[in-house]
């Protein structure tokens, strides 16, 4: 049925491999705004993650009104991502190990909101010693498209058995997209959604949730048969 015997792993960018909260927090601070602490940030619906909570919302909204203000905010976010944003601890080594494994197809998907997001992430990963051209795929998914469709398209294009395919993400929509496309999810609770929100509100099984980047790296290495930490 499948000519390709490789395993597949799709890595989400912001909140799974990239410390997005720190980059967003730094960006807002430079414009005299606040997004609140990380715990409250994780509880908000996606729209309000970039407007702050009840405490920060009124002031932030005033400063984000108008196309020019939004353009300036995005320009700063782009600069922060390209020059300062970091991958979570252990992620760079994991990605390099996945790239080096001949029997694993690995790539990155993102909904990153910076200017020219593909170039932005290319520069960010390059600072961590990773050439995104070495990946098997790299896709920016527009907000109006469903992740499930893109996940399925990637797997089908590579002709990989869904039983040998994995997705690593930080939001409940990543979990639903993985299940909906017949793949196995690795979920993390250190990104855009908290552990409590994932298991209580969206009923994500706690057994598949990593609460730290180090735990995710360990789970992925074990599942993929990677024993080194090069």
SVG drawing of the C-alpha trace seen along z (x, -y; Angstrom):
<svg xmlns="http://www.w3.org/2000/svg" viewBox="-14 -55 40 57">
<polyline fill="none" stroke="black" stroke-width="0.4" points="0.0,0.0 2.9,-2.4 6.1,-2.4 7.8,-4.6 8.8,-2.9 10.0,-6.1 8.5,-7.6 7.2,-11.2 7.2,-13.9 5.6,-17.4 6.9,-20.0 4.9,-23.0 6.9,-26.2 5.6,-28.8 5.0,-27.5 6.4,-24.0 9.9,-24.6 10.1,-28.4 9.7,-30.3 7.0,-32.5 5.8,-34.0 9.1,-35.6 9.3,-37.1 5.8,-38.5 6.3,-39.8 9.5,-41.6 7.8,-43.0 4.9,-44.4 7.2,-45.9 9.1,-47.9 5.7,-49.5 4.8,-50.3 2.3,-47.4 1.9,-44.3 0.5,-40.8 0.4,-39.7 2.2,-36.7 2.6,-33.5 0.0,-31.6 -2.7,-34.0 -1.4,-34.2 -2.0,-30.5 -5.6,-30.7 -6.8,-33.2 -8.4,-32.5 -6.0,-33.1 -7.3,-36.5 -6.8,-37.9 -3.3,-36.5 -2.2,-39.5 -4.4,-42.0 -3.8,-41.1 -6.2,-40.0 -8.8,-42.1 -6.1,-44.0 -4.1,-44.9 -6.8,-44.9 -8.0,-48.6 -4.5,-50.1 -3.2,-47.7 -6.3,-48.1 -5.8,-51.9 -2.2,-51.4 -3.0,-48.8 -5.8,-50.8 -4.9,-51.9 -3.0,-50.2 0.2,-52.1 0.3,-50.9 -0.3,-47.3 2.4,-47.5 4.9,-48.9 4.1,-46.1 4.5,-43.4 7.7,-45.0 9.1,-44.9 7.9,-41.3 9.7,-40.4 12.9,-42.0 12.7,-40.2 12.1,-36.8 14.9,-37.3 17.5,-38.6 16.7,-37.5 14.0,-34.8 15.1,-31.4 14.3,-27.7 13.4,-25.9 16.2,-24.0 17.1,-20.8 15.1,-21.5 18.0,-22.4 19.8,-19.2 16.6,-17.2 15.9,-18.8 19.5,-18.1 19.2,-14.4 15.9,-14.1 17.4,-15.6 20.4,-13.2 18.3,-10.1 17.9,-8.5 14.6,-6.8 12.8,-9.8 11.1,-12.6 10.9,-15.8 9.6,-19.3 8.1,-22.4 4.7,-24.0 3.9,-27.5 1.2,-30.2 3.8,-32.8 2.5,-36.3 5.7,-38.2 6.6,-39.8 7.7,-37.2 7.4,-34.4 9.3,-31.9 12.4,-34.1 11.9,-35.1 12.0,-31.4 14.8,-30.7 17.0,-33.3 15.9,-32.2 16.8,-28.6 20.0,-29.6 21.1,-31.3 20.7,-27.9 22.8,-26.1 19.9,-24.7 19.4,-25.1 15.7,-24.8 16.6,-23.7 17.8,-20.4 14.2,-19.7 11.9,-17.5 9.3,-20.3 8.6,-23.7 5.1,-25.1 3.4,-28.4 -0.3,-27.7 -2.5,-30.8 -5.1,-31.4 -8.0,-30.6 -6.8,-27.1 -7.2,-24.1 -4.1,-22.5 -5.7,-19.0 -5.8,-19.5 -2.1,-20.6 -1.0,-17.7 -2.8,-15.2 -1.4,-16.7 2.2,-16.5 1.8,-12.9 0.2,-11.9 2.8,-13.8 5.5,-11.8 3.5,-8.6 3.9,-7.7 1.7,-5.3 -0.3,-7.4 0.6,-4.7 4.2,-5.9 3.4,-9.6 3.6,-12.0 2.8,-15.6 4.2,-17.8 2.0,-20.8 1.0,-23.0 -2.7,-23.8 -5.8,-21.7 -6.3,-22.4 -3.0,-20.6 -4.3,-17.6 -7.6,-17.6 -5.7,-18.0 -3.4,-15.1 -6.3,-12.8 -8.3,-13.9 -5.5,-13.2 -4.8,-9.8 -1.5,-10.6 -0.1,-10.4 0.1,-13.6 2.9,-14.7 1.4,-17.6 3.2,-20.1 1.8,-22.4 4.6,-25.0 3.4,-26.8 0.2,-28.6 -2.1,-26.4 -1.5,-25.2 -1.6,-21.6 -4.9,-22.3 -6.6,-23.9 -5.6,-21.0 -6.8,-18.2 -9.8,-19.9 -11.3,-22.0 -10.3,-20.0 -9.9,-16.5 -6.5,-15.9 -5.1,-12.7 -2.5,-13.7 -0.4,-10.7 0.6,-12.4 1.4,-15.8 5.0,-17.0 5.2,-19.6 8.7,-20.8 10.8,-20.9 13.2,-18.4 10.3,-15.9 9.1,-16.4 12.7,-15.8 12.8,-12.6 9.5,-11.3 10.3,-12.0 13.7,-10.4 12.2,-7.3 9.4,-7.0 11.8,-7.6 14.5,-5.3 17.0,-8.2 19.5,-7.3 22.1,-10.0 21.8,-13.7 24.0,-15.0"/>
</svg>
